[in-house]
Amino acid sequence: MTEKIVTIVKYDSYIDADIAKQHLESAGIKAMVSGSNTANVYSICGIAKAELLVFEKDKAAALEVLKDQEQKED
């Protein structure tokens, strides 16, 4: 059975997307960044976004990890 992959956040910067991916992976959640090269090239124009992807079953946990990380940074 194939697991569905969903986008949970879109970032203007591939660096921000990669940092978020690292936070998820350190919490044991597999994550991927899609469009990172395109976002890197076209981010100045606001054309492309880097998408943070997780398995659908991990979506709620991933969003909670990102929320907790955001609160720590504030």
C-alpha atoms as an extended CHARMM CRD file, in Angstrom:
* protein
*
        74  EXT
         1         1  MET       CA              0.0000000000        0.0000000000        0.0000000000  PROA      1               0.0000000000
         2         2  THR       CA              1.3170000000        3.4310000000       -0.9380000000  PROA      2               0.0000000000
         3         3  GLU       CA              1.1330000000        6.1610000000        1.6670000000  PROA      3               0.0000000000
         4         4  LYS       CA             -0.2140000000        9.5240000000        0.5900000000  PROA      4               0.0000000000
         5         5  ILE       CA              2.1710000000       12.4820000000        0.7960000000  PROA      5               0.0000000000
         6         6  VAL       CA              0.7800000000       15.9180000000        1.6360000000  PROA      6               0.0000000000
         7         7  THR       CA              2.1050000000       19.4740000000        1.6780000000  PROA      7               0.0000000000
         8         8  ILE       CA              1.9430000000       20.9820000000        5.1480000000  PROA      8               0.0000000000
         9         9  VAL       CA              3.6970000000       24.3370000000        4.6190000000  PROA      9               0.0000000000
        10        10  LYS       CA              4.9410000000       26.4130000000        1.6780000000  PROA      10              0.0000000000
        11        11  TYR       CA              8.0390000000       28.5320000000        2.2230000000  PROA      11              0.0000000000
        12        12  ASP       CA              9.4430000000       31.4000000000        0.1680000000  PROA      12              0.0000000000
        13        13  SER       CA             12.9480000000       30.2010000000        1.0220000000  PROA      13              0.0000000000
        14        14  TYR       CA             14.2670000000       26.7040000000        0.4950000000  PROA      14              0.0000000000
        15        15  ILE       CA             16.5390000000       27.3140000000        3.4970000000  PROA      15              0.0000000000
        16        16  ASP       CA             13.5210000000       27.8320000000        5.7740000000  PROA      16              0.0000000000
        17        17  ALA       CA             11.9070000000       24.6950000000        4.3490000000  PROA      17              0.0000000000
        18        18  ASP       CA             15.0700000000       22.6810000000        4.9550000000  PROA      18              0.0000000000
        19        19  ILE       CA             15.3650000000       23.9260000000        8.5420000000  PROA      19              0.0000000000
        20        20  ALA       CA             11.7450000000       22.9060000000        9.1870000000  PROA      20              0.0000000000
        21        21  LYS       CA             12.4820000000       19.5140000000        7.6160000000  PROA      21              0.0000000000
        22        22  GLN       CA             15.3910000000       19.0490000000       10.0000000000  PROA      22              0.0000000000
        23        23  HSD       CA             13.1580000000       19.8540000000       13.0030000000  PROA      23              0.0000000000
        24        24  LEU       CA             10.6490000000       17.2450000000       11.8640000000  PROA      24              0.0000000000
        25        25  GLU       CA             13.3000000000       14.6040000000       11.2730000000  PROA      25              0.0000000000
        26        26  SER       CA             14.8140000000       15.2330000000       14.7090000000  PROA      26              0.0000000000
        27        27  ALA       CA             11.3320000000       14.5070000000       16.1020000000  PROA      27              0.0000000000
        28        28  GLY       CA             11.2330000000       11.2180000000       14.1800000000  PROA      28              0.0000000000
        29        29  ILE       CA              8.9530000000       12.4070000000       11.3780000000  PROA      29              0.0000000000
        30        30  LYS       CA             10.0550000000       11.7070000000        7.8220000000  PROA      30              0.0000000000
        31        31  ALA       CA              9.8390000000       14.8490000000        5.7000000000  PROA      31              0.0000000000
        32        32  MET       CA             10.7850000000       16.0050000000        2.2240000000  PROA      32              0.0000000000
        33        33  VAL       CA             11.2200000000       19.3700000000        0.5170000000  PROA      33              0.0000000000
        34        34  SER       CA              9.8390000000       19.7690000000       -2.9850000000  PROA      34              0.0000000000
        35        35  GLY       CA             10.6910000000       22.6070000000       -5.3100000000  PROA      35              0.0000000000
        36        36  SER       CA             13.7650000000       23.6650000000       -3.3510000000  PROA      36              0.0000000000
        37        37  ASN       CA             15.8660000000       24.3600000000       -6.4340000000  PROA      37              0.0000000000
        38        38  THR       CA             13.0970000000       26.3110000000       -8.1230000000  PROA      38              0.0000000000
        39        39  ALA       CA             12.4120000000       28.3140000000       -4.9650000000  PROA      39              0.0000000000
        40        40  ASN       CA             16.1080000000       29.0870000000       -4.6740000000  PROA      40              0.0000000000
        41        41  VAL       CA             16.2590000000       30.4750000000       -8.2080000000  PROA      41              0.0000000000
        42        42  TYR       CA             12.9030000000       32.2630000000       -8.3360000000  PROA      42              0.0000000000
        43        43  SER       CA             12.3130000000       33.3130000000       -4.7150000000  PROA      43              0.0000000000
        44        44  ILE       CA             13.2650000000       36.9050000000       -5.4890000000  PROA      44              0.0000000000
        45        45  CYS       CA             10.3490000000       37.1560000000       -7.8910000000  PROA      45              0.0000000000
        46        46  GLY       CA              7.9790000000       35.3690000000       -5.5090000000  PROA      46              0.0000000000
        47        47  ILE       CA              7.1710000000       32.8950000000       -8.2680000000  PROA      47              0.0000000000
        48        48  ALA       CA              8.0940000000       29.6010000000       -6.6400000000  PROA      48              0.0000000000
        49        49  LYS       CA              7.7150000000       28.1490000000       -3.1800000000  PROA      49              0.0000000000
        50        50  ALA       CA              9.4900000000       25.2930000000       -1.4710000000  PROA      50              0.0000000000
        51        51  GLU       CA              6.9360000000       22.8200000000       -0.1300000000  PROA      51              0.0000000000
        52        52  LEU       CA              7.4290000000       20.8300000000        3.0560000000  PROA      52              0.0000000000
        53        53  LEU       CA              5.9340000000       17.3670000000        2.5740000000  PROA      53              0.0000000000
        54        54  VAL       CA              5.1090000000       14.5890000000        5.0350000000  PROA      54              0.0000000000
        55        55  PHE       CA              3.1420000000       11.3690000000        4.9810000000  PROA      55              0.0000000000
        56        56  GLU       CA             -0.5330000000       12.0860000000        5.5560000000  PROA      56              0.0000000000
        57        57  LYS       CA             -0.5490000000        9.9730000000        8.7310000000  PROA      57              0.0000000000
        58        58  ASP       CA              2.1350000000       12.2730000000       10.2090000000  PROA      58              0.0000000000
        59        59  LYS       CA              0.4990000000       15.5910000000        9.2780000000  PROA      59              0.0000000000
        60        60  ALA       CA             -0.9730000000       16.4730000000       12.6890000000  PROA      60              0.0000000000
        61        61  ALA       CA              2.2030000000       15.5510000000       14.5660000000  PROA      61              0.0000000000
        62        62  ALA       CA              4.3600000000       17.4600000000       12.0820000000  PROA      62              0.0000000000
        63        63  LEU       CA              2.2640000000       20.6050000000       12.3940000000  PROA      63              0.0000000000
        64        64  GLU       CA              2.5020000000       20.3450000000       16.1860000000  PROA      64              0.0000000000
        65        65  VAL       CA              6.3010000000       20.0470000000       16.0320000000  PROA      65              0.0000000000
        66        66  LEU       CA              6.5170000000       23.1110000000       13.8000000000  PROA      66              0.0000000000
        67        67  LYS       CA              4.1530000000       25.0510000000       16.0770000000  PROA      67              0.0000000000
        68        68  ASP       CA              6.2400000000       24.1670000000       19.1380000000  PROA      68              0.0000000000
        69        69  GLN       CA              9.4380000000       25.1710000000       17.3370000000  PROA      69              0.0000000000
        70        70  GLU       CA              7.9220000000       28.4970000000       16.3130000000  PROA      70              0.0000000000
        71        71  GLN       CA              6.9450000000       29.2220000000       19.9300000000  PROA      71              0.0000000000
        72        72  LYS       CA             10.5080000000       28.4430000000       21.0940000000  PROA      72              0.0000000000
        73        73  GLU       CA             11.8890000000       30.9360000000       18.5810000000  PROA      73              0.0000000000
        74        74  ASP       CA              9.5480000000       33.7480000000       19.7150000000  PROA      74              0.0000000000
